[in-house]
Each structure stands twice: as C-alpha cells, then as structure tokens.
Amino acid sequence: MANERTPRLRAMLNSNEMVVAPFCLNALHAKIAESVGFKAVYMTGSGTSAEHGFSDVGLLTQTEMVANARYIANAVDVPVIADCDTGYGNAINVHRAVQEYESIGVSGIHIEDQVFPKKCGFFAGKDVIPMEEHVQKVRAALDARTDKDFVIIARTDALQVNGWEDAIRRCKAYYEAGADLVFVDGVKSKEGLATCAKEMPDMPKVFNGADPVATTGEVADLGFKLMLAGYTLTVVYDAVKRSMTELRDTGAISTPQHRTEIADLLGLQDIYAMEEKYKTRV
C-alpha cells in the first residue's frame, strides 16, 4: 500500500519553508506533537534507547527500532522521519533496513557513517568508517526504496572525529551519491551552524537541534531544509524526576492529571463509538 505521507514530506522539503520535526520517544509523544500542529515528527534513536533502559550506544537492534517506528507511524497522520543508526551492518544490511522502515509507513530515515557499535552524536569515543564505504551504503539505500519519494538522509559524525574539512568532504560525496539531504551531527554552536551553511550552500541540509543552539527560525534563516527539534528526552527526565521527588517528599504529585484529555488523544471516544456500533443486540 502506498504511503501518501511520503510525497507530502517530499513536497514540504521542496518548499521554501524549513520542516520542523520534533523529537518523539514514542507514539504518545508523536500524537501530542501532531495535536499541537507539527506537520512532521522525528523518531529519536537516543529516546528509543532510553525507552528501553539503555544509553544511545548501539545496543538496540534493527527489530527494536523498527517496532517503535511502527507504533509511531500508526499513531499519527503526519510524516515520520526515523533514526536508522548505521543501517545495522554493511550496505546489504542497509538495503534491508530501508525496506523494513519503508514497509511500516515511515517517510524518511537518516543513516550515519559511524563505526558499529555507534554512539550518540554528542558522545565522546566515536569513530567513522571510510567515506567510500558509506557512499556504498547510501547507494544501497537508494536502490532499496520502492517509493522514490522516500527520503534518504546521509549523516556524518566526522565533525568531532576529524574536523570540519572531512565532515564537509563526506557530505559532498554522499550528496553526489544521491542522498536527498546531508546531515553533519554534533554541531554545538551558532558558529558551527554558520560554518555548515557557508561551506555547503547548495546542498539541502539537516540540523540536529538536540542542544539548544538556535531557534527554529534562526536555523531556517541559514537555509536548512529540516530541523530535528526539541530534545524531549530531557523534558521527560526533568518532569518525571521532579514528580517522583515530590511524591517521595510529600506523599503526592500535584501535577494536574489530564486523564480525560490524554484518553481522548489516544482515541477513547472512538472506542466508545465502536462499542456502540458493534455491541450485540437481541
């Protein structure tokens, strides 16, 4: 079955406005993002790892990542962009990974050039594979997709490992190989953002807004096409920790329950309607 959200994402990326896709750990977060008006969402790999109780150091399998992406894609009507880590192996593994993500309704993925096991782009201790090897991964990803609107984003983690010169060289090679967008991860300053924009003016670029370096408007003004925005894992951590501390210290949590609002967002009224429609009548 064709995924009508994929050409929609492609059209959004081809427009004059930057696409803002907020970090979503799970389907509930994606539904919240959609409900407040976001036109796309991003399944975070670090958030998915945290949901399973792990740090983002390559411990989750393709199966676990795809399962979370499936829940998110099924929960919302907006396009879903997903973290595909390193593609879970070599170019052949990338070929299968693209097929898996595309088959569950995801509209785009990014694949990084780290050595496996990978680490979060903001962690120390990373290394990158040879540029030519990742070029082949990009080509395999392009060959694997059945929908030509399915978005392939080539990410490099070479910035923290080898510096700007190598990161830019890799982005150019990945773009020439056919990647739809390029993505330098680990940019931690406005100066770095400006360098990325200046050195790659003609390539459609992604910015990882996990660190609060700049607003969506500032990033858009630099010509980026996509921003993965708002590292909500820290929001969840802060809110839950404060609530648990309050419960420990006072015996109760004072945060409003929002039970009805949450239930309705998750489709409770639809269930009631179905129960009425399908109830046994004698």
C-alpha positions as CSV (number, residue, x, y, z in Angstrom):
1,M,0.0,0.0,0.0
2,A,1.4,3.4,-1.0
3,N,2.2,5.8,1.8
4,E,0.6,9.1,1.0
5,R,2.7,10.8,3.7
6,T,5.9,10.2,1.8
7,P,5.2,12.5,-1.2
8,R,3.8,15.0,1.3
9,L,7.1,15.1,3.2
10,R,9.0,15.4,-0.2
11,A,6.8,18.4,-1.1
12,M,7.4,20.0,2.3
13,L,11.2,19.6,1.8
14,N,11.0,21.1,-1.7
15,S,9.0,24.1,-0.4
16,N,10.5,27.4,0.8
17,E,9.8,26.6,4.4
18,M,12.1,24.5,6.7
19,V,10.4,21.4,8.0
20,V,10.5,21.2,11.8
21,A,10.2,17.6,13.2
22,P,10.2,17.4,17.0
23,F,12.0,14.6,18.8
24,C,9.5,11.9,19.8
25,L,10.3,8.9,22.0
26,N,7.1,7.1,21.4
27,A,3.7,7.1,19.9
28,L,2.1,9.2,22.6
29,H,4.7,12.0,22.2
30,A,4.1,11.9,18.4
31,K,0.4,12.3,18.9
32,I,1.0,15.2,21.2
33,A,3.3,16.8,18.7
34,E,0.7,16.3,15.9
35,S,-2.1,17.7,18.1
36,V,-0.4,21.0,18.6
37,G,0.2,21.5,14.9
38,F,3.5,20.0,13.9
39,K,3.5,18.7,10.3
40,A,6.1,16.0,10.7
41,V,7.7,14.1,13.6
42,Y,11.1,12.5,14.3
43,M,11.6,9.2,16.0
44,T,14.7,9.7,18.1
45,G,17.2,6.9,18.4
46,S,18.5,8.1,21.7
47,G,15.0,8.4,23.0
48,T,14.1,5.0,21.8
49,S,17.2,3.6,23.5
50,A,16.1,5.4,26.7
51,E,12.6,3.9,26.5
52,H,14.3,0.5,26.6
53,G,16.5,1.5,29.5
54,F,19.8,1.9,27.6
55,S,22.1,4.7,26.7
56,D,22.4,5.5,23.0
57,V,25.5,3.4,22.3
58,G,24.2,1.0,19.6
59,L,22.6,-1.6,21.9
60,L,19.2,-1.7,20.3
61,T,18.6,-3.9,17.3
62,Q,17.0,-3.0,14.0
63,T,14.0,-5.0,15.1
64,E,13.5,-2.9,18.2
65,M,14.0,0.4,16.3
66,V,11.6,-0.6,13.6
67,A,9.0,-1.7,16.2
68,N,9.0,1.7,17.8
69,A,8.8,3.4,14.4
70,R,5.8,1.3,13.5
71,Y,3.9,2.3,16.6
72,I,4.7,6.0,15.9
73,A,3.8,5.8,12.2
74,N,0.5,4.0,13.0
75,A,-0.4,6.6,15.7
76,V,-0.2,9.8,13.5
77,D,-1.2,11.1,10.1
78,V,1.9,13.3,9.6
79,P,5.1,12.1,8.0
80,V,7.5,10.2,10.3
81,I,11.3,10.6,9.9
82,A,13.3,7.9,11.8
83,D,16.8,7.3,13.1
84,C,18.2,4.3,11.2
85,D,21.6,4.4,13.1
86,T,24.3,2.9,10.9
87,G,21.9,0.8,8.9
88,Y,22.7,-2.1,11.3
89,G,25.6,-3.5,9.3
90,N,27.1,-3.1,5.8
91,A,25.5,-2.0,2.6
92,I,23.4,-5.2,2.4
93,N,22.0,-4.6,5.9
94,V,21.2,-1.0,4.9
95,H,19.3,-2.4,1.9
96,R,17.1,-4.5,4.2
97,A,16.8,-1.7,6.8
98,V,15.3,0.7,4.2
99,Q,12.8,-1.9,3.1
100,E,11.8,-2.5,6.7
101,Y,11.3,1.2,7.6
102,E,9.5,1.9,4.3
103,S,7.2,-1.0,4.7
104,I,5.8,0.2,8.1
105,G,4.8,3.7,6.9
106,V,7.9,5.8,7.8
107,S,8.6,8.5,5.2
108,G,12.3,9.0,5.6
109,I,15.4,7.9,7.5
110,H,18.9,9.0,8.3
111,I,21.9,6.7,8.2
112,E,25.2,7.6,9.8
113,D,28.8,6.8,8.9
114,Q,29.9,5.7,12.4
115,V,31.8,2.5,13.2
116,F,29.5,0.0,14.8
117,P,28.6,-0.1,17.7
118,K,27.7,3.6,17.2
119,K,27.2,6.2,19.9
120,C,25.0,9.3,20.2
121,G,26.4,12.1,18.0
122,F,27.1,14.2,21.1
123,F,29.0,11.5,23.0
124,A,32.8,11.1,23.0
125,G,34.5,7.9,21.8
126,K,33.0,7.7,18.3
127,D,34.8,6.7,15.1
128,V,33.8,6.8,11.4
129,I,34.0,4.3,8.7
130,P,35.8,5.1,5.4
131,M,33.9,7.6,3.3
132,E,33.8,5.3,0.3
133,E,32.1,2.6,2.4
134,H,29.3,4.9,3.5
135,V,28.9,6.1,-0.2
136,Q,28.1,2.4,-0.9
137,K,25.6,2.4,2.0
138,V,23.9,5.5,0.5
139,R,23.7,3.8,-2.9
140,A,22.2,0.6,-1.3
141,A,19.6,2.7,0.5
142,L,18.6,4.4,-2.7
143,D,18.3,1.1,-4.6
144,A,16.2,-0.4,-1.8
145,R,13.4,2.1,-1.6
146,T,10.4,1.3,-3.7
147,D,8.9,4.7,-3.3
148,K,11.2,7.3,-4.9
149,D,9.8,9.9,-2.5
150,F,11.1,8.0,0.5
151,V,13.7,10.4,1.9
152,I,17.3,9.2,2.4
153,I,19.4,11.4,4.7
154,A,23.1,10.8,4.8
155,R,24.5,11.7,8.2
156,T,28.2,12.1,9.0
157,D,29.7,12.0,12.5
158,A,33.1,13.1,11.2
159,L,33.0,16.6,12.7
160,Q,34.0,15.6,16.2
161,V,36.4,12.9,15.0
162,N,38.2,14.6,12.1
163,G,37.0,18.2,12.0
164,W,35.1,20.3,9.5
165,E,37.2,19.6,6.4
166,D,36.4,15.9,6.5
167,A,32.8,16.4,7.5
168,I,32.2,18.7,4.5
169,R,34.1,16.4,2.2
170,R,31.9,13.5,3.3
171,C,28.7,15.4,2.9
172,K,29.6,16.3,-0.7
173,A,30.4,12.7,-1.5
174,Y,27.2,11.4,0.0
175,Y,25.1,14.0,-1.8
176,E,26.8,13.2,-5.1
177,A,26.0,9.6,-4.5
178,G,22.3,10.5,-4.4
179,A,21.4,11.3,-0.8
180,D,18.3,13.6,-0.6
181,L,19.8,15.6,2.3
182,V,23.0,15.7,4.2
183,F,23.4,16.0,8.0
184,V,26.5,17.0,10.0
185,D,25.9,15.8,13.5
186,G,27.4,17.1,16.7
187,V,27.2,20.9,15.8
188,K,27.2,22.6,19.2
189,S,27.4,26.3,18.5
190,K,25.9,29.0,16.3
191,E,29.4,29.4,14.8
192,G,29.2,25.7,13.7
193,L,25.8,26.2,12.2
194,A,27.1,29.2,10.2
195,T,30.1,27.2,9.0
196,C,27.8,24.4,7.9
197,A,25.6,26.8,6.0
198,K,28.5,28.7,4.4
199,E,30.5,25.7,3.3
200,M,27.6,23.7,1.9
201,P,25.3,26.3,0.4
202,D,24.0,24.2,-2.4
203,M,23.2,21.0,-0.5
204,P,19.9,20.5,1.4
205,K,20.9,20.2,5.0
206,V,19.5,18.8,8.3
207,F,20.3,20.3,11.7
208,N,20.1,18.2,14.9
209,G,18.6,20.6,17.5
210,A,19.1,18.3,20.4
211,D,21.3,21.0,22.0
212,P,19.5,24.4,22.2
213,V,22.0,26.1,19.9
214,A,19.5,28.2,17.9
215,T,15.7,28.6,17.4
216,T,13.9,27.0,14.5
217,G,13.6,30.5,13.0
218,E,17.4,31.1,13.2
219,V,18.1,27.7,11.7
220,A,15.6,28.3,8.9
221,D,17.3,31.7,8.1
222,L,20.5,29.8,7.5
223,G,18.9,27.8,4.7
224,F,18.5,24.4,6.4
225,K,15.7,22.3,5.0
226,L,15.0,20.1,8.0
227,M,15.5,20.6,11.8
228,L,15.1,17.8,14.2
229,A,14.0,19.9,17.1
230,G,13.4,19.9,20.9
231,Y,15.2,17.1,22.7
232,T,12.2,16.0,24.6
233,L,14.0,13.2,26.4
234,T,15.4,15.9,28.8
235,V,11.9,17.3,29.2
236,V,10.6,13.9,30.2
237,Y,13.5,13.3,32.5
238,D,13.1,16.6,34.3
239,A,9.3,16.4,34.7
240,V,9.3,12.8,35.9
241,K,12.2,13.3,38.3
242,R,10.6,16.4,39.8
243,S,7.3,14.5,40.2
244,M,9.0,11.4,41.8
245,T,10.9,13.7,44.1
246,E,7.6,15.4,45.1
247,L,5.9,12.1,45.7
248,R,8.8,10.9,47.9
249,D,8.9,14.1,49.9
250,T,5.2,15.0,50.2
251,G,3.3,11.7,49.5
252,A,1.5,13.0,46.5
253,I,2.1,14.5,43.0
254,S,0.5,17.9,42.4
255,T,0.6,17.9,38.6
256,P,-2.9,18.0,37.1
257,Q,-4.0,14.5,35.9
258,H,-5.2,15.3,32.4
259,R,-6.6,11.8,32.4
260,T,-9.6,12.7,30.1
261,E,-7.5,14.8,27.7
262,I,-4.9,12.1,27.4
263,A,-7.5,9.3,26.9
264,D,-9.3,11.3,24.2
265,L,-6.0,12.0,22.4
266,L,-5.4,8.2,22.4
267,G,-8.8,7.5,20.8
268,L,-11.0,6.6,23.8
269,Q,-14.1,8.3,22.1
270,D,-13.5,6.2,19.0
271,I,-13.5,3.0,21.1
272,Y,-16.8,4.1,22.8
273,A,-18.3,4.6,19.3
274,M,-17.1,1.2,18.1
275,E,-18.5,-0.4,21.2
276,E,-21.9,1.1,20.5
277,K,-21.7,0.1,16.8
278,Y,-20.7,-3.5,17.3
279,K,-22.5,-4.4,20.6
280,T,-24.7,-7.4,20.5
281,R,-28.3,-6.5,20.1
282,V,-31.1,-9.1,21.0
